[in-house]
Amino acid sequence: MSTDDRPSYEQARTELVETVRLLEAGGTSLEESLALWERGEELAGICQTWLAGARERLDAVLADREDDEE
């Protein structure tokens, strides 16, 4: 998935919450449940990538501030 196709963090999180809700509600076939699980894993990875990128940006800003203070 390219970054152009990747949903925003908020979009991925919202879809992940809905996916988990559907899985917890039950009533889906095994095939549907597996597809939901796979999509949930993909969405969780997307969210993790966004969060890791945000952490890197924060760390860079904090490091620049520390350098400026020295």
PDB file of N, CA, C, O and CB in Angstrom:
ATOM      1  N   MET A   1       0.855  -1.187   0.000  1.00  0.00           N
ATOM      2  CA  MET A   1       0.000   0.000   0.000  1.00  0.00           C
ATOM      3  C   MET A   1       0.889   1.234   0.000  1.00  0.00           C
ATOM      4  O   MET A   1       1.727   1.394   0.887  1.00  0.00           O
ATOM      5  CB  MET A   1      -0.966   0.007   1.230  1.00  0.00           C
ATOM      6  N   SER A   2       0.717   2.090  -0.967  1.00  0.00           N
ATOM      7  CA  SER A   2       1.516   3.306  -1.019  1.00  0.00           C
ATOM      8  C   SER A   2       0.955   4.311  -0.025  1.00  0.00           C
ATOM      9  O   SER A   2      -0.174   4.176   0.447  1.00  0.00           O
ATOM     10  CB  SER A   2       1.537   3.899  -2.453  1.00  0.00           C
ATOM     11  N   THR A   3       1.764   5.325   0.286  1.00  0.00           N
ATOM     12  CA  THR A   3       1.304   6.335   1.234  1.00  0.00           C
ATOM     13  C   THR A   3       0.115   7.112   0.685  1.00  0.00           C
ATOM     14  O   THR A   3      -0.676   7.659   1.454  1.00  0.00           O
ATOM     15  CB  THR A   3       2.438   7.293   1.576  1.00  0.00           C
ATOM     16  N   ASP A   4      -0.020   7.164  -0.653  1.00  0.00           N
ATOM     17  CA  ASP A   4      -1.174   7.842  -1.246  1.00  0.00           C
ATOM     18  C   ASP A   4      -2.467   7.069  -0.980  1.00  0.00           C
ATOM     19  O   ASP A   4      -3.537   7.662  -0.849  1.00  0.00           O
ATOM     20  CB  ASP A   4      -0.968   8.021  -2.756  1.00  0.00           C
ATOM     21  N   ASP A   5      -2.357   5.744  -0.903  1.00  0.00           N
ATOM     22  CA  ASP A   5      -3.518   4.890  -0.681  1.00  0.00           C
ATOM     23  C   ASP A   5      -3.804   4.666   0.795  1.00  0.00           C
ATOM     24  O   ASP A   5      -4.894   4.226   1.162  1.00  0.00           O
ATOM     25  CB  ASP A   5      -3.319   3.565  -1.362  1.00  0.00           C
ATOM     26  N   ARG A   6      -2.834   4.966   1.635  1.00  0.00           N
ATOM     27  CA  ARG A   6      -2.957   4.691   3.062  1.00  0.00           C
ATOM     28  C   ARG A   6      -3.935   5.665   3.714  1.00  0.00           C
ATOM     29  O   ARG A   6      -3.850   6.875   3.505  1.00  0.00           O
ATOM     30  CB  ARG A   6      -1.584   4.774   3.747  1.00  0.00           C
ATOM     31  N   PRO A   7      -4.864   5.125   4.506  1.00  0.00           N
ATOM     32  CA  PRO A   7      -5.795   6.025   5.194  1.00  0.00           C
ATOM     33  C   PRO A   7      -5.068   6.813   6.277  1.00  0.00           C
ATOM     34  O   PRO A   7      -3.991   6.423   6.727  1.00  0.00           O
ATOM     35  CB  PRO A   7      -6.967   5.231   5.808  1.00  0.00           C
ATOM     36  N   SER A   8      -5.666   7.916   6.686  1.00  0.00           N
ATOM     37  CA  SER A   8      -5.102   8.682   7.794  1.00  0.00           C
ATOM     38  C   SER A   8      -5.186   7.835   9.064  1.00  0.00           C
ATOM     39  O   SER A   8      -5.890   6.825   9.099  1.00  0.00           O
ATOM     40  CB  SER A   8      -5.849  10.047   7.979  1.00  0.00           C
ATOM     41  N   TYR A   9      -4.475   8.247  10.090  1.00  0.00           N
ATOM     42  CA  TYR A   9      -4.538   7.541  11.372  1.00  0.00           C
ATOM     43  C   TYR A   9      -5.981   7.474  11.861  1.00  0.00           C
ATOM     44  O   TYR A   9      -6.451   6.420  12.287  1.00  0.00           O
ATOM     45  CB  TYR A   9      -3.643   8.236  12.427  1.00  0.00           C
ATOM     46  N   GLU A  10      -6.674   8.597  11.797  1.00  0.00           N
ATOM     47  CA  GLU A  10      -8.042   8.659  12.298  1.00  0.00           C
ATOM     48  C   GLU A  10      -8.978   7.746  11.518  1.00  0.00           C
ATOM     49  O   GLU A  10      -9.840   7.086  12.097  1.00  0.00           O
ATOM     50  CB  GLU A  10      -8.552  10.083  12.242  1.00  0.00           C
ATOM     51  N   GLN A  11      -8.801   7.714  10.186  1.00  0.00           N
ATOM     52  CA  GLN A  11      -9.629   6.829   9.361  1.00  0.00           C
ATOM     53  C   GLN A  11      -9.359   5.362   9.686  1.00  0.00           C
ATOM     54  O   GLN A  11     -10.289   4.568   9.825  1.00  0.00           O
ATOM     55  CB  GLN A  11      -9.373   7.093   7.871  1.00  0.00           C
ATOM     56  N   ALA A  12      -8.088   5.013   9.804  1.00  0.00           N
ATOM     57  CA  ALA A  12      -7.721   3.630  10.101  1.00  0.00           C
ATOM     58  C   ALA A  12      -8.228   3.225  11.480  1.00  0.00           C
ATOM     59  O   ALA A  12      -8.730   2.115  11.653  1.00  0.00           O
ATOM     60  CB  ALA A  12      -6.196   3.445  10.020  1.00  0.00           C
ATOM     61  N   ARG A  13      -8.103   4.106  12.455  1.00  0.00           N
ATOM     62  CA  ARG A  13      -8.558   3.804  13.813  1.00  0.00           C
ATOM     63  C   ARG A  13     -10.069   3.622  13.848  1.00  0.00           C
ATOM     64  O   ARG A  13     -10.567   2.696  14.489  1.00  0.00           O
ATOM     65  CB  ARG A  13      -8.138   4.917  14.783  1.00  0.00           C
ATOM     66  N   THR A  14     -10.794   4.487  13.173  1.00  0.00           N
ATOM     67  CA  THR A  14     -12.258   4.383  13.136  1.00  0.00           C
ATOM     68  C   THR A  14     -12.681   3.057  12.499  1.00  0.00           C
ATOM     69  O   THR A  14     -13.566   2.370  13.011  1.00  0.00           O
ATOM     70  CB  THR A  14     -12.871   5.575  12.354  1.00  0.00           C
ATOM     71  N   GLU A  15     -12.047   2.705  11.387  1.00  0.00           N
ATOM     72  CA  GLU A  15     -12.379   1.435  10.733  1.00  0.00           C
ATOM     73  C   GLU A  15     -11.984   0.252  11.611  1.00  0.00           C
ATOM     74  O   GLU A  15     -12.692  -0.754  11.650  1.00  0.00           O
ATOM     75  CB  GLU A  15     -11.680   1.334   9.367  1.00  0.00           C
ATOM     76  N   LEU A  16     -10.865   0.365  12.313  1.00  0.00           N
ATOM     77  CA  LEU A  16     -10.436  -0.710  13.208  1.00  0.00           C
ATOM     78  C   LEU A  16     -11.436  -0.906  14.342  1.00  0.00           C
ATOM     79  O   LEU A  16     -11.775  -2.040  14.681  1.00  0.00           O
ATOM     80  CB  LEU A  16      -9.042  -0.411  13.779  1.00  0.00           C
ATOM     81  N   VAL A  17     -11.907   0.180  14.924  1.00  0.00           N
ATOM     82  CA  VAL A  17     -12.911   0.083  15.991  1.00  0.00           C
ATOM     83  C   VAL A  17     -14.164  -0.616  15.477  1.00  0.00           C
ATOM     84  O   VAL A  17     -14.723  -1.471  16.165  1.00  0.00           O
ATOM     85  CB  VAL A  17     -13.269   1.487  16.536  1.00  0.00           C
ATOM     86  N   GLU A  18     -14.607  -0.264  14.282  1.00  0.00           N
ATOM     87  CA  GLU A  18     -15.789  -0.888  13.698  1.00  0.00           C
ATOM     88  C   GLU A  18     -15.543  -2.368  13.395  1.00  0.00           C
ATOM     89  O   GLU A  18     -16.430  -3.200  13.584  1.00  0.00           O
ATOM     90  CB  GLU A  18     -16.200  -0.149  12.422  1.00  0.00           C
ATOM     91  N   THR A  19     -14.348  -2.687  12.927  1.00  0.00           N
ATOM     92  CA  THR A  19     -13.999  -4.076  12.631  1.00  0.00           C
ATOM     93  C   THR A  19     -14.026  -4.918  13.902  1.00  0.00           C
ATOM     94  O   THR A  19     -14.560  -6.028  13.905  1.00  0.00           O
ATOM     95  CB  THR A  19     -12.611  -4.155  11.968  1.00  0.00           C
ATOM     96  N   VAL A  20     -13.457  -4.396  14.969  1.00  0.00           N
ATOM     97  CA  VAL A  20     -13.468  -5.108  16.250  1.00  0.00           C
ATOM     98  C   VAL A  20     -14.898  -5.284  16.749  1.00  0.00           C
ATOM     99  O   VAL A  20     -15.254  -6.344  17.263  1.00  0.00           O
ATOM    100  CB  VAL A  20     -12.625  -4.353  17.300  1.00  0.00           C
ATOM    101  N   ARG A  21     -15.716  -4.245  16.598  1.00  0.00           N
ATOM    102  CA  ARG A  21     -17.110  -4.334  17.027  1.00  0.00           C
ATOM    103  C   ARG A  21     -17.831  -5.456  16.282  1.00  0.00           C
ATOM    104  O   ARG A  21     -18.571  -6.232  16.887  1.00  0.00           O
ATOM    105  CB  ARG A  21     -17.831  -2.992  16.799  1.00  0.00           C
ATOM    106  N   LEU A  22     -17.616  -5.540  14.981  1.00  0.00           N
ATOM    107  CA  LEU A  22     -18.251  -6.588  14.185  1.00  0.00           C
ATOM    108  C   LEU A  22     -17.781  -7.976  14.613  1.00  0.00           C
ATOM    109  O   LEU A  22     -18.580  -8.908  14.705  1.00  0.00           O
ATOM    110  CB  LEU A  22     -17.960  -6.373  12.701  1.00  0.00           C
ATOM    111  N   LEU A  23     -16.490  -8.106  14.873  1.00  0.00           N
ATOM    112  CA  LEU A  23     -15.967  -9.401  15.308  1.00  0.00           C
ATOM    113  C   LEU A  23     -16.539  -9.793  16.666  1.00  0.00           C
ATOM    114  O   LEU A  23     -16.910 -10.948  16.878  1.00  0.00           O
ATOM    115  CB  LEU A  23     -14.435  -9.366  15.373  1.00  0.00           C
ATOM    116  N   GLU A  24     -16.610  -8.834  17.580  1.00  0.00           N
ATOM    117  CA  GLU A  24     -17.134  -9.122  18.910  1.00  0.00           C
ATOM    118  C   GLU A  24     -18.620  -9.433  18.891  1.00  0.00           C
ATOM    119  O   GLU A  24     -19.103 -10.199  19.726  1.00  0.00           O
ATOM    120  CB  GLU A  24     -16.871  -7.961  19.829  1.00  0.00           C
ATOM    121  N   ALA A  25     -19.349  -8.851  17.953  1.00  0.00           N
ATOM    122  CA  ALA A  25     -20.786  -9.077  17.870  1.00  0.00           C
ATOM    123  C   ALA A  25     -21.097 -10.490  17.398  1.00  0.00           C
ATOM    124  O   ALA A  25     -22.158 -11.034  17.704  1.00  0.00           O
ATOM    125  CB  ALA A  25     -21.429  -8.060  16.935  1.00  0.00           C
ATOM    126  N   GLY A  26     -20.172 -11.082  16.653  1.00  0.00           N
ATOM    127  CA  GLY A  26     -20.394 -12.435  16.148  1.00  0.00           C
ATOM    128  C   GLY A  26     -21.429 -12.430  15.039  1.00  0.00           C
ATOM    129  O   GLY A  26     -21.773 -11.385  14.486  1.00  0.00           O
ATOM    130  N   GLY A  27     -21.917 -13.621  14.728  1.00  0.00           N
ATOM    131  CA  GLY A  27     -22.937 -13.744  13.703  1.00  0.00           C
ATOM    132  C   GLY A  27     -22.410 -13.716  12.286  1.00  0.00           C
ATOM    133  O   GLY A  27     -23.190 -13.653  11.336  1.00  0.00           O
ATOM    134  N   THR A  28     -21.090 -13.761  12.127  1.00  0.00           N
ATOM    135  CA  THR A  28     -20.529 -13.793  10.783  1.00  0.00           C
ATOM    136  C   THR A  28     -20.001 -15.196  10.519  1.00  0.00           C
ATOM    137  O   THR A  28     -19.705 -15.953  11.443  1.00  0.00           O
ATOM    138  CB  THR A  28     -19.402 -12.727  10.612  1.00  0.00           C
ATOM    139  N   SER A  29     -19.891 -15.517   9.257  1.00  0.00           N
ATOM    140  CA  SER A  29     -19.348 -16.827   8.886  1.00  0.00           C
ATOM    141  C   SER A  29     -17.855 -16.860   9.211  1.00  0.00           C
ATOM    142  O   SER A  29     -17.232 -15.830   9.466  1.00  0.00           O
ATOM    143  CB  SER A  29     -19.590 -17.127   7.370  1.00  0.00           C
ATOM    144  N   LEU A  30     -17.311 -18.050   9.195  1.00  0.00           N
ATOM    145  CA  LEU A  30     -15.878 -18.203   9.431  1.00  0.00           C
ATOM    146  C   LEU A  30     -15.083 -17.396   8.411  1.00  0.00           C
ATOM    147  O   LEU A  30     -14.124 -16.711   8.767  1.00  0.00           O
ATOM    148  CB  LEU A  30     -15.473 -19.686   9.372  1.00  0.00           C
ATOM    149  N   GLU A  31     -15.476 -17.475   7.158  1.00  0.00           N
ATOM    150  CA  GLU A  31     -14.768 -16.745   6.096  1.00  0.00           C
ATOM    151  C   GLU A  31     -14.845 -15.233   6.331  1.00  0.00           C
ATOM    152  O   GLU A  31     -13.844 -14.531   6.185  1.00  0.00           O
ATOM    153  CB  GLU A  31     -15.360 -17.100   4.709  1.00  0.00           C
ATOM    154  N   GLU A  32     -16.012 -14.737   6.688  1.00  0.00           N
ATOM    155  CA  GLU A  32     -16.170 -13.305   6.973  1.00  0.00           C
ATOM    156  C   GLU A  32     -15.344 -12.899   8.189  1.00  0.00           C
ATOM    157  O   GLU A  32     -14.708 -11.845   8.191  1.00  0.00           O
ATOM    158  CB  GLU A  32     -17.654 -12.959   7.204  1.00  0.00           C
ATOM    159  N   SER A  33     -15.356 -13.734   9.215  1.00  0.00           N
ATOM    160  CA  SER A  33     -14.576 -13.444  10.420  1.00  0.00           C
ATOM    161  C   SER A  33     -13.086 -13.380  10.114  1.00  0.00           C
ATOM    162  O   SER A  33     -12.378 -12.503  10.609  1.00  0.00           O
ATOM    163  CB  SER A  33     -14.842 -14.501  11.493  1.00  0.00           C
ATOM    164  N   LEU A  34     -12.618 -14.316   9.293  1.00  0.00           N
ATOM    165  CA  LEU A  34     -11.201 -14.304   8.914  1.00  0.00           C
ATOM    166  C   LEU A  34     -10.852 -13.051   8.123  1.00  0.00           C
ATOM    167  O   LEU A  34      -9.799 -12.451   8.339  1.00  0.00           O
ATOM    168  CB  LEU A  34     -10.855 -15.551   8.095  1.00  0.00           C
ATOM    169  N   ALA A  35     -11.726 -12.656   7.213  1.00  0.00           N
ATOM    170  CA  ALA A  35     -11.488 -11.437   6.432  1.00  0.00           C
ATOM    171  C   ALA A  35     -11.463 -10.212   7.343  1.00  0.00           C
ATOM    172  O   ALA A  35     -10.630  -9.323   7.167  1.00  0.00           O
ATOM    173  CB  ALA A  35     -12.570 -11.269   5.343  1.00  0.00           C
ATOM    174  N   LEU A  36     -12.371 -10.164   8.312  1.00  0.00           N
ATOM    175  CA  LEU A  36     -12.388  -9.054   9.267  1.00  0.00           C
ATOM    176  C   LEU A  36     -11.110  -9.050  10.100  1.00  0.00           C
ATOM    177  O   LEU A  36     -10.518  -7.996  10.331  1.00  0.00           O
ATOM    178  CB  LEU A  36     -13.624  -9.145  10.187  1.00  0.00           C
ATOM    179  N   TRP A  37     -10.692 -10.221  10.544  1.00  0.00           N
ATOM    180  CA  TRP A  37      -9.469 -10.324  11.342  1.00  0.00           C
ATOM    181  C   TRP A  37      -8.265  -9.823  10.539  1.00  0.00           C
ATOM    182  O   TRP A  37      -7.449  -9.054  11.047  1.00  0.00           O
ATOM    183  CB  TRP A  37      -9.240 -11.785  11.800  1.00  0.00           C
ATOM    184  N   GLU A  38      -8.163 -10.261   9.296  1.00  0.00           N
ATOM    185  CA  GLU A  38      -7.044  -9.831   8.447  1.00  0.00           C
ATOM    186  C   GLU A  38      -7.069  -8.317   8.234  1.00  0.00           C
ATOM    187  O   GLU A  38      -6.028  -7.663   8.280  1.00  0.00           O
ATOM    188  CB  GLU A  38      -7.090 -10.558   7.087  1.00  0.00           C
ATOM    189  N   ARG A  39      -8.246  -7.772   8.004  1.00  0.00           N
ATOM    190  CA  ARG A  39      -8.346  -6.323   7.820  1.00  0.00           C
ATOM    191  C   ARG A  39      -7.981  -5.600   9.113  1.00  0.00           C
ATOM    192  O   ARG A  39      -7.320  -4.562   9.085  1.00  0.00           O
ATOM    193  CB  ARG A  39      -9.768  -5.927   7.367  1.00  0.00           C
ATOM    194  N   GLY A  40      -8.410  -6.148  10.235  1.00  0.00           N
ATOM    195  CA  GLY A  40      -8.054  -5.558  11.519  1.00  0.00           C
ATOM    196  C   GLY A  40      -6.552  -5.533  11.743  1.00  0.00           C
ATOM    197  O   GLY A  40      -6.007  -4.542  12.230  1.00  0.00           O
ATOM    198  N   GLU A  41      -5.884  -6.621  11.389  1.00  0.00           N
ATOM    199  CA  GLU A  41      -4.424  -6.667  11.504  1.00  0.00           C
ATOM    200  C   GLU A  41      -3.775  -5.611  10.616  1.00  0.00           C
ATOM    201  O   GLU A  41      -2.834  -4.932  11.029  1.00  0.00           O
ATOM    202  CB  GLU A  41      -3.898  -8.063  11.134  1.00  0.00           C
ATOM    203  N   GLU A  42      -4.282  -5.480   9.403  1.00  0.00           N
ATOM    204  CA  GLU A  42      -3.753  -4.470   8.479  1.00  0.00           C
ATOM    205  C   GLU A  42      -3.955  -3.066   9.042  1.00  0.00           C
ATOM    206  O   GLU A  42      -3.044  -2.239   9.006  1.00  0.00           O
ATOM    207  CB  GLU A  42      -4.430  -4.590   7.097  1.00  0.00           C
ATOM    208  N   LEU A  43      -5.148  -2.803   9.560  1.00  0.00           N
ATOM    209  CA  LEU A  43      -5.442  -1.482  10.120  1.00  0.00           C
ATOM    210  C   LEU A  43      -4.594  -1.192  11.357  1.00  0.00           C
ATOM    211  O   LEU A  43      -4.127  -0.068  11.542  1.00  0.00           O
ATOM    212  CB  LEU A  43      -6.927  -1.377  10.473  1.00  0.00           C
ATOM    213  N   ALA A  44      -4.395  -2.193  12.193  1.00  0.00           N
ATOM    214  CA  ALA A  44      -3.547  -2.015  13.373  1.00  0.00           C
ATOM    215  C   ALA A  44      -2.124  -1.661  12.948  1.00  0.00           C
ATOM    216  O   ALA A  44      -1.480  -0.815  13.569  1.00  0.00           O
ATOM    217  CB  ALA A  44      -3.547  -3.294  14.246  1.00  0.00           C
ATOM    218  N   GLY A  45      -1.638  -2.302  11.899  1.00  0.00           N
ATOM    219  CA  GLY A  45      -0.302  -1.983  11.383  1.00  0.00           C
ATOM    220  C   GLY A  45      -0.215  -0.565  10.851  1.00  0.00           C
ATOM    221  O   GLY A  45       0.781   0.128  11.061  1.00  0.00           O
ATOM    222  N   ILE A  46      -1.262  -0.137  10.160  1.00  0.00           N
ATOM    223  CA  ILE A  46      -1.300   1.236   9.643  1.00  0.00           C
ATOM    224  C   ILE A  46      -1.259   2.231  10.803  1.00  0.00           C
ATOM    225  O   ILE A  46      -0.513   3.210  10.763  1.00  0.00           O
ATOM    226  CB  ILE A  46      -2.573   1.465   8.777  1.00  0.00           C
ATOM    227  N   CYS A  47      -2.055   1.978  11.825  1.00  0.00           N
ATOM    228  CA  CYS A  47      -2.063   2.861  12.994  1.00  0.00           C
ATOM    229  C   CYS A  47      -0.688   2.885  13.656  1.00  0.00           C
ATOM    230  O   CYS A  47      -0.200   3.948  14.040  1.00  0.00           O
ATOM    231  CB  CYS A  47      -3.135   2.411  14.008  1.00  0.00           C
ATOM    232  N   GLN A  48      -0.067   1.720  13.789  1.00  0.00           N
ATOM    233  CA  GLN A  48       1.253   1.645  14.408  1.00  0.00           C
ATOM    234  C   GLN A  48       2.285   2.432  13.595  1.00  0.00           C
ATOM    235  O   GLN A  48       3.143   3.104  14.167  1.00  0.00           O
ATOM    236  CB  GLN A  48       1.693   0.179  14.550  1.00  0.00           C
ATOM    237  N   THR A  49       2.206   2.351  12.284  1.00  0.00           N
ATOM    238  CA  THR A  49       3.127   3.097  11.424  1.00  0.00           C
ATOM    239  C   THR A  49       2.959   4.600  11.626  1.00  0.00           C
ATOM    240  O   THR A  49       3.943   5.331  11.740  1.00  0.00           O
ATOM    241  CB  THR A  49       2.900   2.733   9.946  1.00  0.00           C
ATOM    242  N   TRP A  50       1.708   5.057  11.670  1.00  0.00           N
ATOM    243  CA  TRP A  50       1.454   6.482  11.909  1.00  0.00           C
ATOM    244  C   TRP A  50       2.010   6.914  13.272  1.00  0.00           C
ATOM    245  O   TRP A  50       2.646   7.962  13.385  1.00  0.00           O
ATOM    246  CB  TRP A  50      -0.062   6.778  11.834  1.00  0.00           C
ATOM    247  N   LEU A  51       1.764   6.100  14.298  1.00  0.00           N
ATOM    248  CA  LEU A  51       2.235   6.456  15.640  1.00  0.00           C
ATOM    249  C   LEU A  51       3.756   6.462  15.726  1.00  0.00           C
ATOM    250  O   LEU A  51       4.337   7.326  16.382  1.00  0.00           O
ATOM    251  CB  LEU A  51       1.667   5.488  16.669  1.00  0.00           C
ATOM    252  N   ALA A  52       4.402   5.503  15.067  1.00  0.00           N
ATOM    253  CA  ALA A  52       5.864   5.469  15.056  1.00  0.00           C
ATOM    254  C   ALA A  52       6.424   6.705  14.355  1.00  0.00           C
ATOM    255  O   ALA A  52       7.413   7.284  14.803  1.00  0.00           O
ATOM    256  CB  ALA A  52       6.370   4.189  14.364  1.00  0.00           C
ATOM    257  N   GLY A  53       5.793   7.101  13.265  1.00  0.00           N
ATOM    258  CA  GLY A  53       6.232   8.305  12.561  1.00  0.00           C
ATOM    259  C   GLY A  53       6.056   9.556  13.404  1.00  0.00           C
ATOM    260  O   GLY A  53       6.911  10.442  13.404  1.00  0.00           O
ATOM    261  N   ALA A  54       4.949   9.621  14.118  1.00  0.00           N
ATOM    262  CA  ALA A  54       4.712  10.766  14.995  1.00  0.00           C
ATOM    263  C   ALA A  54       5.753  10.799  16.110  1.00  0.00           C
ATOM    264  O   ALA A  54       6.248  11.867  16.469  1.00  0.00           O
ATOM    265  CB  ALA A  54       3.288  10.714  15.590  1.00  0.00           C
ATOM    266  N   ARG A  55       6.090   9.617  16.662  1.00  0.00           N
ATOM    267  CA  ARG A  55       7.097   9.545  17.720  1.00  0.00           C
ATOM    268  C   ARG A  55       8.459  10.011  17.209  1.00  0.00           C
ATOM    269  O   ARG A  55       9.175  10.730  17.905  1.00  0.00           O
ATOM    270  CB  ARG A  55       7.200   8.112  18.266  1.00  0.00           C
ATOM    271  N   GLU A  56       8.810   9.604  16.000  1.00  0.00           N
ATOM    272  CA  GLU A  56      10.083  10.034  15.418  1.00  0.00           C
ATOM    273  C   GLU A  56      10.131  11.545  15.258  1.00  0.00           C
ATOM    274  O   GLU A  56      11.151  12.175  15.539  1.00  0.00           O
ATOM    275  CB  GLU A  56      10.308   9.360  14.066  1.00  0.00           C
ATOM    276  N   ARG A  57       9.032  12.118  14.808  1.00  0.00           N
ATOM    277  CA  ARG A  57       8.984  13.577  14.637  1.00  0.00           C
ATOM    278  C   ARG A  57       9.116  14.286  15.974  1.00  0.00           C
ATOM    279  O   ARG A  57       9.836  15.279  16.083  1.00  0.00           O
ATOM    280  CB  ARG A  57       7.677  13.998  13.949  1.00  0.00           C
ATOM    281  N   LEU A  58       8.431  13.786  16.988  1.00  0.00           N
ATOM    282  CA  LEU A  58       8.538  14.386  18.323  1.00  0.00           C
ATOM    283  C   LEU A  58       9.955  14.279  18.861  1.00  0.00           C
ATOM    284  O   LEU A  58      10.498  15.243  19.399  1.00  0.00           O
ATOM    285  CB  LEU A  58       7.561  13.716  19.294  1.00  0.00           C
ATOM    286  N   ASP A  59      10.550  13.102  18.712  1.00  0.00           N
ATOM    287  CA  ASP A  59      11.924  12.917  19.182  1.00  0.00           C
ATOM    288  C   ASP A  59      12.881  13.871  18.486  1.00  0.00           C
ATOM    289  O   ASP A  59      13.797  14.399  19.116  1.00  0.00           O
ATOM    290  CB  ASP A  59      12.373  11.476  18.957  1.00  0.00           C
ATOM    291  N   ALA A  60      12.679  14.100  17.190  1.00  0.00           N
ATOM    292  CA  ALA A  60      13.547  15.014  16.441  1.00  0.00           C
ATOM    293  C   ALA A  60      13.398  16.442  16.952  1.00  0.00           C
ATOM    294  O   ALA A  60      14.391  17.151  17.121  1.00  0.00           O
ATOM    295  CB  ALA A  60      13.225  14.954  14.938  1.00  0.00           C
ATOM    296  N   VAL A  61      12.163  16.864  17.196  1.00  0.00           N
ATOM    297  CA  VAL A  61      11.930  18.215  17.711  1.00  0.00           C
ATOM    298  C   VAL A  61      12.565  18.374  19.089  1.00  0.00           C
ATOM    299  O   VAL A  61      13.215  19.383  19.364  1.00  0.00           O
ATOM    300  CB  VAL A  61      10.419  18.518  17.780  1.00  0.00           C
ATOM    301  N   LEU A  62      12.377  17.386  19.948  1.00  0.00           N
ATOM    302  CA  LEU A  62      12.949  17.458  21.295  1.00  0.00           C
ATOM    303  C   LEU A  62      14.469  17.464  21.252  1.00  0.00           C
ATOM    304  O   LEU A  62      15.109  18.161  22.039  1.00  0.00           O
ATOM    305  CB  LEU A  62      12.459  16.287  22.145  1.00  0.00           C
ATOM    306  N   ALA A  63      15.050  16.697  20.344  1.00  0.00           N
ATOM    307  CA  ALA A  63      16.506  16.674  20.209  1.00  0.00           C
ATOM    308  C   ALA A  63      17.018  18.017  19.722  1.00  0.00           C
ATOM    309  O   ALA A  63      18.055  18.488  20.190  1.00  0.00           O
ATOM    310  CB  ALA A  63      16.943  15.563  19.249  1.00  0.00           C
ATOM    311  N   ASP A  64      16.299  18.651  18.779  1.00  0.00           N
ATOM    312  CA  ASP A  64      16.703  19.976  18.296  1.00  0.00           C
ATOM    313  C   ASP A  64      16.625  20.996  19.420  1.00  0.00           C
ATOM    314  O   ASP A  64      17.497  21.857  19.530  1.00  0.00           O
ATOM    315  CB  ASP A  64      15.821  20.419  17.115  1.00  0.00           C
ATOM    316  N   ARG A  65      15.618  20.917  20.238  1.00  0.00           N
ATOM    317  CA  ARG A  65      15.509  21.857  21.363  1.00  0.00           C
ATOM    318  C   ARG A  65      16.656  21.682  22.336  1.00  0.00           C
ATOM    319  O   ARG A  65      17.224  22.660  22.820  1.00  0.00           O
ATOM    320  CB  ARG A  65      14.180  21.672  22.094  1.00  0.00           C
ATOM    321  N   GLU A  66      16.994  20.437  22.621  1.00  0.00           N
ATOM    322  CA  GLU A  66      18.115  20.173  23.538  1.00  0.00           C
ATOM    323  C   GLU A  66      19.410  20.727  22.956  1.00  0.00           C
ATOM    324  O   GLU A  66      20.218  21.306  23.682  1.00  0.00           O
ATOM    325  CB  GLU A  66      18.258  18.651  23.812  1.00  0.00           C
ATOM    326  N   ASP A  67      19.614  20.552  21.644  1.00  0.00           N
ATOM    327  CA  ASP A  67      20.810  21.070  20.989  1.00  0.00           C
ATOM    328  C   ASP A  67      20.863  22.584  21.073  1.00  0.00           C
ATOM    329  O   ASP A  67      21.930  23.160  21.287  1.00  0.00           O
ATOM    330  CB  ASP A  67      20.859  20.625  19.533  1.00  0.00           C
ATOM    331  N   ASP A  68      19.706  23.238  20.905  1.00  0.00           N
ATOM    332  CA  ASP A  68      19.648  24.709  20.960  1.00  0.00           C
ATOM    333  C   ASP A  68      19.935  25.225  22.370  1.00  0.00           C
ATOM    334  O   ASP A  68      20.461  26.327  22.523  1.00  0.00           O
ATOM    335  CB  ASP A  68      18.268  25.209  20.493  1.00  0.00           C
ATOM    336  N   GLU A  69      19.602  24.458  23.385  1.00  0.00           N
ATOM    337  CA  GLU A  69      19.795  24.894  24.767  1.00  0.00           C
ATOM    338  C   GLU A  69      21.238  24.756  25.212  1.00  0.00           C
ATOM    339  O   GLU A  69      21.649  25.381  26.190  1.00  0.00           O
ATOM    340  CB  GLU A  69      18.900  24.104  25.693  1.00  0.00           C
ATOM    341  N   GLU A  70      22.015  23.939  24.501  1.00  0.00           N
ATOM    342  CA  GLU A  70      23.411  23.713  24.908  1.00  0.00           C
ATOM    343  C   GLU A  70      24.326  24.782  24.419  1.00  0.00           C
ATOM    344  O   GLU A  70      25.528  24.733  24.679  1.00  0.00           O
ATOM    345  CB  GLU A  70      23.899  22.392  24.413  1.00  0.00           C
TER     346      GLU A  70
END
